[in-house]
Amino acid sequence: HRLYRNFVTRSMSENLIFGKSVKQFGAVGDGKADDTEAFEKALESKENLLCVPYGTYKISKPLALHGNLKISCHKRARIDFVGASASVPSDNITVCGGIWNSVNTQDCAFDFTDASHVTLEHVTVNSVSDCVVGFCSGRHLVVVDSFLTSGRTASGIVFGDKCGNIYLSNNKYSGCVAAIEFVPGAEIDNLVAVTLDSDDCEMLVAANESQLTDCRFSHLSGHVSANALKISSCRLTEVCFSGVSVHDGYIRLDGNNYNNFNLRKLNRLSELEADTLKPSLEISGSDCTVICDGLSLDSMILAKKSIPDIKMTAARMAMPVPSVYSYTAEIPLNKNNSFTLPVGDIELLEVSDN
């Protein structure tokens, strides 16, 4: 991550002297004039670096982003636009800085279908459609230090078809349906997502009928109104979630195929006393075996009532309270039963197909 940031900083400073400002193509940036033609001319010029100075720019038509393009915006430059998409095919597109407000109610604010080597850094993107940023059929995708927002109509980053070599770091999501969503048919490999912070999203990670391979998620936090994770009918291979501390949301795994799936350090937080019985975790609809470490005695008793075959394989002292035990359990499941953890934390959970 540090090497990546050093490379971006160095390349940006080296290329700034070669770039052109959109104002050189006629943009006004006063929030009143229509700057669509100026932005179109700037993009048609095939400049490798376009600079967007401080101001408010109104763009009334979708923008087509060509390959080998870097758009560098003042951090408080505001771009009110209809949407932007990569020309097909396009490689090496970077958008850095700026506040991008999409008024498009149908398409993604940024659509990077069939684009590779795409980077979004220090951007704020607001969308009123069903997707803030869309990636489909691309490789080498990076979103870092960014803020993606919606009015409960859009998911933050949506992946479809075949995507790989994805790096997401230190991003915040506000009012999104899901911070990260994998749509049916998505095939994802080699994804790293670090520090996902939710500000009142419905879900953090949602996946349905997708295939995830070699994916790592860590440091998931914030508030969600529904699920921290909702993964249904997916094939999960070498998938790990680590450090899930989310207010009010719980994890739901339904009808998946598992090959080395694990969850480390789950902590469902609740600010309401009446909400303490809301499940922290629910696994159902799969022929699998769950090995769960760090269960409380109450959780063990409730689980054994619903699944008589549960095996308590070990007990250990829970720190920092030496008089309290926590348990490790082996839980066999089939498609007709489920495991629900009503309260408490989990140190480690591993799921594998029977």
Buried (B, 14 or more C-beta within 10 A) or exposed (E): EEEBEEEBEEEBEEEEEEBBBBBBBEBBBEEEBBBBBBBBBBBEEEBBBBBBBEBBBBBEEBBBBBBBBBBBBBEEBBBBBBBBBBBEEBBBBBBBBBBBBBBBEEBBBBBBBBBBBBBBBBBBBBBBBBBBBBBBBBBBBBBBBBBBBBEEBBBBBBBBBBBBBBBBBBBBBBBBBBBBBBBEEBBBBBBBBBBBBBBBBBBBBBBBBBBBBBBBBBBBBBBBEBBBBBBBBBBBBBBBBBBBBBBBBBBBBBBBBBEEBBBBBBEBBBEEEEEEEBEBBBBBBBEBBBBBBBBBBEBBEBBBEEBEEBEEEEBEEBEEEEEEBBBBBBBBBEEEBBBBBBBBBBBBBBBEEE
